[in-house]
């Protein structure tokens, strides 16, 4: 058996959609702002690369969990702004409840003697 430290990109598998949905509860944002919000609120631990973020945004939009429209960013650049749909809010609730149950269970296993 080989023991290794997970790569940073492996840490977010399965959680990026949840984090994006949660970030957008603050209102419409473009991709860069979403990534910066996740970095800042995680105390500089979560760094979401464009190569992971934009496919996730597209996937969530295709699933109807996000709606998007083009607009101007704070620095007057054209940017696609994403917002939660009603289905996205419902999915966020479902995924957050699941994450809470799973993280509690994993915590129990890790602290068991």
N, CA, C and O atoms as a GROMACS GRO file, in nm:
protein
  452
    1UNK      N    1   0.084  -0.118   0.000
    1UNK     CA    2   0.000   0.000   0.000
    1UNK      C    3   0.089   0.124   0.000
    1UNK      O    4   0.185   0.133   0.077
    2UNK      N    5   0.057   0.218  -0.086
    2UNK     CA    6   0.131   0.342  -0.095
    2UNK      C    7   0.050   0.453  -0.030
    2UNK      O    8  -0.070   0.467  -0.055
    3UNK      N    9   0.114   0.530   0.053
    3UNK     CA   10   0.049   0.644   0.118
    3UNK      C   11   0.105   0.770   0.054
    3UNK      O   12   0.226   0.788   0.045
    4UNK      N   13   0.016   0.856   0.011
    4UNK     CA   14   0.061   0.980  -0.051
    4UNK      C   15  -0.031   1.093  -0.009
    4UNK      O   16  -0.145   1.071   0.033
    5UNK      N   17   0.020   1.212  -0.020
    5UNK     CA   18  -0.060   1.331   0.009
    5UNK      C   19  -0.145   1.363  -0.114
    5UNK      O   20  -0.092   1.367  -0.225
    6UNK      N   21  -0.275   1.386  -0.096
    6UNK     CA   22  -0.359   1.419  -0.212
    6UNK      C   23  -0.313   1.548  -0.278
    6UNK      O   24  -0.270   1.642  -0.211
    7UNK      N   25  -0.322   1.552  -0.410
    7UNK     CA   26  -0.294   1.675  -0.482
    7UNK      C   27  -0.407   1.773  -0.454
    7UNK      O   28  -0.518   1.734  -0.421
    8UNK      N   29  -0.376   1.902  -0.467
    8UNK     CA   30  -0.475   2.004  -0.439
    8UNK      C   31  -0.600   1.987  -0.524
    8UNK      O   32  -0.711   2.005  -0.473
    9UNK      N   33  -0.587   1.952  -0.653
    9UNK     CA   34  -0.704   1.939  -0.738
    9UNK      C   35  -0.792   1.820  -0.699
    9UNK      O   36  -0.911   1.818  -0.730
   10UNK      N   37  -0.735   1.722  -0.632
   10UNK     CA   38  -0.814   1.606  -0.588
   10UNK      C   39  -0.901   1.641  -0.468
   10UNK      O   40  -1.003   1.575  -0.444
   11UNK      N   41  -0.864   1.740  -0.393
   11UNK     CA   42  -0.938   1.775  -0.273
   11UNK      C   43  -1.078   1.828  -0.305
   11UNK      O   44  -1.168   1.817  -0.223
   12UNK      N   45  -1.095   1.886  -0.423
   12UNK     CA   46  -1.223   1.948  -0.455
   12UNK      C   47  -1.316   1.858  -0.535
   12UNK      O   48  -1.431   1.895  -0.558
   13UNK      N   49  -1.271   1.742  -0.578
   13UNK     CA   50  -1.358   1.657  -0.657
   13UNK      C   51  -1.486   1.627  -0.580
   13UNK      O   52  -1.482   1.584  -0.464
   14UNK      N   53  -1.598   1.650  -0.645
   14UNK     CA   54  -1.725   1.623  -0.580
   14UNK      C   55  -1.775   1.735  -0.492
   14UNK      O   56  -1.889   1.732  -0.447
   15UNK      N   57  -1.692   1.835  -0.466
   15UNK     CA   58  -1.736   1.945  -0.380
   15UNK      C   59  -1.740   2.078  -0.452
   15UNK      O   60  -1.800   2.173  -0.402
   16UNK      N   61  -1.679   2.087  -0.568
   16UNK     CA   62  -1.673   2.215  -0.638
   16UNK      C   63  -1.813   2.267  -0.671
   16UNK      O   64  -1.840   2.386  -0.653
   17UNK      N   65  -1.902   2.181  -0.719
   17UNK     CA   66  -2.037   2.226  -0.751
   17UNK      C   67  -2.104   2.285  -0.627
   17UNK      O   68  -2.167   2.391  -0.635
   18UNK      N   69  -2.092   2.217  -0.515
   18UNK     CA   70  -2.150   2.266  -0.390
   18UNK      C   71  -2.093   2.403  -0.353
   18UNK      O   72  -2.168   2.493  -0.315
   19UNK      N   73  -1.963   2.419  -0.365
   19UNK     CA   74  -1.899   2.546  -0.329
   19UNK      C   75  -1.943   2.659  -0.422
   19UNK      O   76  -1.964   2.772  -0.377
   20UNK      N   77  -1.957   2.629  -0.549
   20UNK     CA   78  -2.002   2.731  -0.645
   20UNK      C   79  -2.146   2.770  -0.615
   20UNK      O   80  -2.179   2.889  -0.612
   21UNK      N   81  -2.232   2.673  -0.592
   21UNK     CA   82  -2.371   2.703  -0.559
   21UNK      C   83  -2.378   2.791  -0.433
   21UNK      O   84  -2.454   2.888  -0.429
   22UNK      N   85  -2.301   2.756  -0.332
   22UNK     CA   86  -2.301   2.834  -0.208
   22UNK      C   87  -2.251   2.976  -0.232
   22UNK      O   88  -2.309   3.071  -0.180
   23UNK      N   89  -2.144   2.991  -0.309
   23UNK     CA   90  -2.090   3.124  -0.336
   23UNK      C   91  -2.195   3.213  -0.402
   23UNK      O   92  -2.203   3.333  -0.374
   24UNK      N   93  -2.276   3.155  -0.489
   24UNK     CA   94  -2.374   3.234  -0.563
   24UNK      C   95  -2.497   3.270  -0.482
   24UNK      O   96  -2.586   3.338  -0.532
   25UNK      N   97  -2.505   3.224  -0.356
   25UNK     CA   98  -2.615   3.270  -0.270
   25UNK      C   99  -2.597   3.419  -0.238
   25UNK      O  100  -2.691   3.484  -0.192
   26UNK      N  101  -2.478   3.471  -0.260
   26UNK     CA  102  -2.450   3.613  -0.237
   26UNK      C  103  -2.503   3.701  -0.349
   26UNK      O  104  -2.511   3.823  -0.334
   27UNK      N  105  -2.541   3.640  -0.461
   27UNK     CA  106  -2.589   3.714  -0.577
   27UNK      C  107  -2.508   3.677  -0.700
   27UNK      O  108  -2.417   3.594  -0.694
   28UNK      N  109  -2.543   3.739  -0.812
   28UNK     CA  110  -2.477   3.708  -0.939
   28UNK      C  111  -2.329   3.745  -0.933
   28UNK      O  112  -2.292   3.850  -0.882
   29UNK      N  113  -2.246   3.656  -0.986
   29UNK     CA  114  -2.102   3.679  -0.992
   29UNK      C  115  -2.046   3.619  -1.120
   29UNK      O  116  -2.104   3.527  -1.177
   30UNK      N  117  -1.933   3.673  -1.163
   30UNK     CA  118  -1.862   3.610  -1.275
   30UNK      C  119  -1.756   3.517  -1.218
   30UNK      O  120  -1.728   3.517  -1.098
   31UNK      N  121  -1.697   3.437  -1.306
   31UNK     CA  122  -1.606   3.331  -1.263
   31UNK      C  123  -1.493   3.377  -1.174
   31UNK      O  124  -1.465   3.314  -1.072
   32UNK      N  125  -1.426   3.485  -1.210
   32UNK     CA  126  -1.313   3.532  -1.130
   32UNK      C  127  -1.359   3.567  -0.988
   32UNK      O  128  -1.291   3.533  -0.891
   33UNK      N  129  -1.474   3.634  -0.977
   33UNK     CA  130  -1.525   3.669  -0.844
   33UNK      C  131  -1.561   3.546  -0.762
   33UNK      O  132  -1.541   3.545  -0.640
   34UNK      N  133  -1.613   3.443  -0.827
   34UNK     CA  134  -1.645   3.319  -0.756
   34UNK      C  135  -1.517   3.258  -0.700
   34UNK      O  136  -1.511   3.220  -0.583
   35UNK      N  137  -1.414   3.248  -0.785
   35UNK     CA  138  -1.286   3.191  -0.741
   35UNK      C  139  -1.226   3.273  -0.628
   35UNK      O  140  -1.174   3.216  -0.531
   36UNK      N  141  -1.232   3.404  -0.637
   36UNK     CA  142  -1.177   3.490  -0.532
   36UNK      C  143  -1.257   3.477  -0.402
   36UNK      O  144  -1.199   3.477  -0.294
   37UNK      N  145  -1.388   3.465  -0.413
   37UNK     CA  146  -1.471   3.448  -0.294
   37UNK      C  147  -1.436   3.317  -0.223
   37UNK      O  148  -1.423   3.314  -0.100
   38UNK      N  149  -1.419   3.209  -0.299
   38UNK     CA  150  -1.384   3.080  -0.239
   38UNK      C  151  -1.246   3.086  -0.173
   38UNK      O  152  -1.226   3.031  -0.065
   39UNK      N  153  -1.152   3.154  -0.238
   39UNK     CA  154  -1.018   3.168  -0.182
   39UNK      C  155  -1.024   3.248  -0.051
   39UNK      O  156  -0.967   3.208   0.050
   40UNK      N  157  -1.093   3.361  -0.056
   40UNK     CA  158  -1.097   3.449   0.061
   40UNK      C  159  -1.173   3.387   0.178
   40UNK      O  160  -1.126   3.393   0.292
   41UNK      N  161  -1.289   3.326   0.152
   41UNK     CA  162  -1.368   3.271   0.262
   41UNK      C  163  -1.307   3.143   0.317
   41UNK      O  164  -1.343   3.101   0.427
   42UNK      N  165  -1.217   3.081   0.244
   42UNK     CA  166  -1.150   2.961   0.294
   42UNK      C  167  -1.016   2.995   0.359
   42UNK      O  168  -0.935   2.905   0.383
   43UNK      N  169  -0.993   3.121   0.387
   43UNK     CA  170  -0.868   3.167   0.446
   43UNK      C  171  -0.748   3.126   0.359
   43UNK      O  172  -0.645   3.080   0.409
   44UNK      N  173  -0.766   3.144   0.228
   44UNK     CA  174  -0.659   3.121   0.130
   44UNK      C  175  -0.620   2.973   0.117
   44UNK      O  176  -0.508   2.943   0.076
   45UNK      N  177  -0.711   2.883   0.150
   45UNK     CA  178  -0.683   2.739   0.137
   45UNK      C  179  -0.732   2.687   0.002
   45UNK      O  180  -0.662   2.609  -0.063
   46UNK      N  181  -0.851   2.728  -0.040
   46UNK     CA  182  -0.908   2.679  -0.165
   46UNK      C  183  -0.873   2.771  -0.281
   46UNK      O  184  -0.913   2.888  -0.285
   47UNK      N  185  -0.798   2.718  -0.375
   47UNK     CA  186  -0.761   2.790  -0.496
   47UNK      C  187  -0.820   2.712  -0.613
   47UNK      O  188  -0.770   2.605  -0.650
   48UNK      N  189  -0.925   2.765  -0.671
   48UNK     CA  190  -0.993   2.697  -0.780
   48UNK      C  191  -0.937   2.749  -0.911
   48UNK      O  192  -0.946   2.868  -0.941
   49UNK      N  193  -0.880   2.659  -0.988
   49UNK     CA  194  -0.821   2.696  -1.117
   49UNK      C  195  -0.929   2.712  -1.223
   49UNK      O  196  -1.036   2.650  -1.215
   50UNK      N  197  -0.901   2.797  -1.323
   50UNK     CA  198  -0.996   2.819  -1.432
   50UNK      C  199  -1.034   2.688  -1.500
   50UNK      O  200  -1.150   2.670  -1.540
   51UNK      N  201  -0.938   2.598  -1.514
   51UNK     CA  202  -0.962   2.472  -1.582
   51UNK      C  203  -1.060   2.382  -1.509
   51UNK      O  204  -1.113   2.288  -1.569
   52UNK      N  205  -1.086   2.408  -1.383
   52UNK     CA  206  -1.186   2.334  -1.307
   52UNK      C  207  -1.315   2.416  -1.293
   52UNK      O  208  -1.425   2.362  -1.301
   53UNK      N  209  -1.299   2.548  -1.271
   53UNK     CA  210  -1.415   2.632  -1.244
   53UNK      C  211  -1.508   2.648  -1.364
   53UNK      O  212  -1.629   2.627  -1.351
   54UNK      N  213  -1.454   2.683  -1.479
   54UNK     CA  214  -1.541   2.712  -1.592
   54UNK      C  215  -1.616   2.588  -1.644
   54UNK      O  216  -1.732   2.601  -1.682
   55UNK      N  217  -1.555   2.471  -1.647
   55UNK     CA  218  -1.636   2.353  -1.680
   55UNK      C  219  -1.746   2.327  -1.577
   55UNK      O  220  -1.855   2.283  -1.613
   56UNK      N  221  -1.718   2.353  -1.450
   56UNK     CA  222  -1.821   2.335  -1.346
   56UNK      C  223  -1.935   2.434  -1.368
   56UNK      O  224  -2.052   2.395  -1.358
   57UNK      N  225  -1.904   2.558  -1.398
   57UNK     CA  226  -2.008   2.658  -1.423
   57UNK      C  227  -2.093   2.616  -1.543
   57UNK      O  228  -2.216   2.626  -1.539
   58UNK      N  229  -2.028   2.571  -1.648
   58UNK     CA  230  -2.101   2.527  -1.767
   58UNK      C  231  -2.190   2.407  -1.733
   58UNK      O  232  -2.306   2.402  -1.773
   59UNK      N  233  -2.136   2.311  -1.661
   59UNK     CA  234  -2.211   2.191  -1.622
   59UNK      C  235  -2.335   2.230  -1.539
   59UNK      O  236  -2.444   2.176  -1.562
   60UNK      N  237  -2.319   2.320  -1.445
   60UNK     CA  238  -2.430   2.364  -1.360
   60UNK      C  239  -2.534   2.441  -1.442
   60UNK      O  240  -2.654   2.430  -1.417
   61UNK      N  241  -2.487   2.518  -1.539
   61UNK     CA  242  -2.580   2.593  -1.624
   61UNK      C  243  -2.660   2.496  -1.711
   61UNK      O  244  -2.782   2.513  -1.725
   62UNK      N  245  -2.595   2.397  -1.769
   62UNK     CA  246  -2.664   2.298  -1.853
   62UNK      C  247  -2.768   2.221  -1.772
   62UNK      O  248  -2.875   2.187  -1.823
   63UNK      N  249  -2.737   2.194  -1.646
   63UNK     CA  250  -2.830   2.122  -1.559
   63UNK      C  251  -2.946   2.210  -1.511
   63UNK      O  252  -3.037   2.162  -1.445
   64UNK      N  253  -2.942   2.339  -1.543
   64UNK     CA  254  -3.048   2.430  -1.502
   64UNK      C  255  -3.035   2.482  -1.361
   64UNK      O  256  -3.129   2.540  -1.307
   65UNK      N  257  -2.919   2.461  -1.299
   65UNK     CA  258  -2.898   2.507  -1.161
   65UNK      C  259  -2.847   2.651  -1.156
   65UNK      O  260  -2.857   2.717  -1.053
   66UNK      N  261  -2.793   2.698  -1.268
   66UNK     CA  262  -2.748   2.836  -1.281
   66UNK      C  263  -2.806   2.896  -1.407
   66UNK      O  264  -2.833   2.825  -1.504
   67UNK      N  265  -2.825   3.025  -1.404
   67UNK     CA  266  -2.858   3.101  -1.525
   67UNK      C  267  -2.743   3.199  -1.544
   67UNK      O  268  -2.678   3.238  -1.448
   68UNK      N  269  -2.719   3.237  -1.669
   68UNK     CA  270  -2.606   3.326  -1.696
   68UNK      C  271  -2.645   3.432  -1.798
   68UNK      O  272  -2.730   3.411  -1.885
   69UNK      N  273  -2.581   3.546  -1.784
   69UNK     CA  274  -2.598   3.652  -1.884
   69UNK      C  275  -2.469   3.734  -1.889
   69UNK      O  276  -2.395   3.744  -1.791
   70UNK      N  277  -2.446   3.790  -2.004
   70UNK     CA  278  -2.325   3.870  -2.023
   70UNK      C  279  -2.346   4.010  -1.967
   70UNK      O  280  -2.455   4.066  -1.975
   71UNK      N  281  -2.240   4.063  -1.909
   71UNK     CA  282  -2.243   4.198  -1.855
   71UNK      C  283  -2.101   4.252  -1.846
   71UNK      O  284  -2.008   4.193  -1.901
   72UNK      N  285  -2.085   4.363  -1.776
   72UNK     CA  286  -1.954   4.424  -1.758
   72UNK      C  287  -1.906   4.405  -1.615
   72UNK      O  288  -1.982   4.425  -1.520
   73UNK      N  289  -1.781   4.366  -1.602
   73UNK     CA  290  -1.723   4.349  -1.469
   73UNK      C  291  -1.688   4.486  -1.411
   73UNK      O  292  -1.706   4.589  -1.476
   74UNK      N  293  -1.637   4.486  -1.289
   74UNK     CA  294  -1.599   4.612  -1.224
   74UNK      C  295  -1.495   4.691  -1.302
   74UNK      O  296  -1.490   4.813  -1.294
   75UNK      N  297  -1.412   4.620  -1.378
   75UNK     CA  298  -1.310   4.689  -1.457
   75UNK      C  299  -1.352   4.705  -1.604
   75UNK      O  300  -1.267   4.715  -1.693
   76UNK      N  301  -1.483   4.707  -1.627
   76UNK     CA  302  -1.543   4.730  -1.758
   76UNK      C  303  -1.503   4.628  -1.864
   76UNK      O  304  -1.492   4.661  -1.982
   77UNK      N  305  -1.480   4.505  -1.823
   77UNK     CA  306  -1.453   4.397  -1.917
   77UNK      C  307  -1.580   4.312  -1.930
   77UNK      O  308  -1.655   4.296  -1.835
   78UNK      N  309  -1.601   4.260  -2.049
   78UNK     CA  310  -1.716   4.174  -2.074
   78UNK      C  311  -1.698   4.045  -1.995
   78UNK      O  312  -1.592   3.982  -2.003
   79UNK      N  313  -1.799   4.005  -1.920
   79UNK     CA  314  -1.791   3.884  -1.837
   79UNK      C  315  -1.928   3.819  -1.831
   79UNK      O  316  -2.031   3.886  -1.841
   80UNK      N  317  -1.927   3.690  -1.814
   80UNK     CA  318  -2.051   3.615  -1.799
   80UNK      C  319  -2.082   3.606  -1.650
   80UNK      O  320  -2.002   3.555  -1.572
   81UNK      N  321  -2.198   3.655  -1.611
   81UNK     CA  322  -2.241   3.654  -1.472
   81UNK      C  323  -2.338   3.539  -1.450
   81UNK      O  324  -2.431   3.518  -1.527
   82UNK      N  325  -2.314   3.466  -1.342
   82UNK     CA  326  -2.394   3.349  -1.308
   82UNK      C  327  -2.478   3.379  -1.185
   82UNK      O  328  -2.435   3.450  -1.094
   83UNK      N  329  -2.599   3.323  -1.182
   83UNK     CA  330  -2.685   3.336  -1.064
   83UNK      C  331  -2.756   3.203  -1.043
   83UNK      O  332  -2.774   3.125  -1.137
   84UNK      N  333  -2.795   3.179  -0.919
   84UNK     CA  334  -2.868   3.056  -0.885
   84UNK      C  335  -3.010   3.062  -0.940
   84UNK      O  336  -3.073   3.167  -0.942
   85UNK      N  337  -3.058   2.948  -0.985
   85UNK     CA  338  -3.199   2.934  -1.020
   85UNK      C  339  -3.269   2.872  -0.899
   85UNK      O  340  -3.205   2.834  -0.801
   86UNK      N  341  -3.400   2.861  -0.907
   86UNK     CA  342  -3.475   2.794  -0.799
   86UNK      C  343  -3.427   2.650  -0.785
   86UNK      O  344  -3.412   2.599  -0.673
   87UNK      N  345  -3.402   2.585  -0.898
   87UNK     CA  346  -3.352   2.447  -0.893
   87UNK      C  347  -3.212   2.443  -0.830
   87UNK      O  348  -3.179   2.348  -0.759
   88UNK      N  349  -3.132   2.545  -0.855
   88UNK     CA  350  -2.999   2.552  -0.795
   88UNK      C  351  -3.006   2.568  -0.643
   88UNK      O  352  -2.926   2.508  -0.571
   89UNK      N  353  -3.099   2.648  -0.596
   89UNK     CA  354  -3.116   2.665  -0.451
   89UNK      C  355  -3.158   2.533  -0.386
   89UNK      O  356  -3.111   2.497  -0.278
   90UNK      N  357  -3.247   2.462  -0.452
   90UNK     CA  358  -3.293   2.333  -0.400
   90UNK      C  359  -3.177   2.233  -0.398
   90UNK      O  360  -3.160   2.159  -0.301
   91UNK      N  361  -3.099   2.230  -0.505
   91UNK     CA  362  -2.984   2.140  -0.513
   91UNK      C  363  -2.881   2.175  -0.406
   91UNK      O  364  -2.821   2.086  -0.347
   92UNK      N  365  -2.859   2.303  -0.381
   92UNK     CA  366  -2.766   2.346  -0.277
   92UNK      C  367  -2.809   2.291  -0.143
   92UNK      O  368  -2.727   2.239  -0.068
   93UNK      N  369  -2.936   2.302  -0.111
   93UNK     CA  370  -2.986   2.250   0.016
   93UNK      C  371  -2.961   2.100   0.027
   93UNK      O  372  -2.914   2.052   0.130
   94UNK      N  373  -2.992   2.027  -0.079
   94UNK     CA  374  -2.972   1.882  -0.080
   94UNK      C  375  -2.825   1.846  -0.062
   94UNK      O  376  -2.791   1.762   0.021
   95UNK      N  377  -2.739   1.911  -0.140
   95UNK     CA  378  -2.596   1.879  -0.134
   95UNK      C  379  -2.534   1.921  -0.002
   95UNK      O  380  -2.448   1.851   0.051
   96UNK      N  381  -2.576   2.034   0.053
   96UNK     CA  382  -2.521   2.080   0.182
   96UNK      C  383  -2.560   1.984   0.294
   96UNK      O  384  -2.478   1.955   0.381
   97UNK      N  385  -2.683   1.935   0.292
   97UNK     CA  386  -2.726   1.838   0.393
   97UNK      C  387  -2.645   1.709   0.381
   97UNK      O  388  -2.603   1.652   0.482
   98UNK      N  389  -2.623   1.663   0.259
   98UNK     CA  390  -2.544   1.543   0.236
   98UNK      C  391  -2.400   1.563   0.284
   98UNK      O  392  -2.344   1.478   0.353
   99UNK      N  393  -2.340   1.677   0.247
   99UNK     CA  394  -2.202   1.708   0.288
   99UNK      C  395  -2.190   1.711   0.440
   99UNK      O  396  -2.093   1.661   0.496
  100UNK      N  397  -2.288   1.770   0.506
  100UNK     CA  398  -2.286   1.776   0.652
  100UNK      C  399  -2.289   1.637   0.714
  100UNK      O  400  -2.212   1.608   0.806
  101UNK      N  401  -2.377   1.550   0.663
  101UNK     CA  402  -2.384   1.414   0.714
  101UNK      C  403  -2.253   1.340   0.690
  101UNK      O  404  -2.203   1.272   0.780
  102UNK      N  405  -2.198   1.352   0.571
  102UNK     CA  406  -2.076   1.281   0.536
  102UNK      C  407  -1.957   1.332   0.617
  102UNK      O  408  -1.878   1.252   0.667
  103UNK      N  409  -1.943   1.464   0.630
  103UNK     CA  410  -1.828   1.517   0.704
  103UNK      C  411  -1.837   1.481   0.852
  103UNK      O  412  -1.734   1.458   0.916
  104UNK      N  413  -1.957   1.477   0.907
  104UNK     CA  414  -1.974   1.434   1.046
  104UNK      C  415  -1.934   1.288   1.061
  104UNK      O  416  -1.864   1.252   1.156
  105UNK      N  417  -1.978   1.204   0.968
  105UNK     CA  418  -1.944   1.062   0.974
  105UNK      C  419  -1.794   1.040   0.959
  105UNK      O  420  -1.735   0.960   1.032
  106UNK      N  421  -1.732   1.110   0.867
  106UNK     CA  422  -1.586   1.096   0.849
  106UNK      C  423  -1.514   1.145   0.972
  106UNK      O  424  -1.416   1.084   1.014
  107UNK      N  425  -1.560   1.255   1.031
  107UNK     CA  426  -1.499   1.305   1.154
  107UNK      C  427  -1.507   1.202   1.266
  107UNK      O  428  -1.411   1.186   1.341
  108UNK      N  429  -1.620   1.134   1.277
  108UNK     CA  430  -1.634   1.030   1.378
  108UNK      C  431  -1.534   0.917   1.358
  108UNK      O  432  -1.472   0.869   1.452
  109UNK      N  433  -1.518   0.877   1.232
  109UNK     CA  434  -1.422   0.769   1.203
  109UNK      C  435  -1.280   0.814   1.236
  109UNK      O  436  -1.203   0.738   1.296
  110UNK      N  437  -1.246   0.936   1.198
  110UNK     CA  438  -1.109   0.984   1.222
  110UNK      C  439  -1.076   1.005   1.369
  110UNK      O  440  -0.960   1.000   1.408
  111UNK      N  441  -1.177   1.028   1.451
  111UNK     CA  442  -1.151   1.051   1.593
  111UNK      C  443  -1.180   0.927   1.680
  111UNK      O  444  -1.161   0.930   1.802
  112UNK      N  445  -1.224   0.820   1.616
  112UNK     CA  446  -1.253   0.698   1.692
  112UNK      C  447  -1.122   0.634   1.741
  112UNK      O  448  -1.018   0.645   1.675
  113UNK      N  449  -1.129   0.570   1.854
  113UNK     CA  450  -1.010   0.503   1.906
  113UNK      C  451  -1.016   0.354   1.883
  113UNK      O  452  -0.924   0.281   1.921
   0.00000   0.00000   0.00000
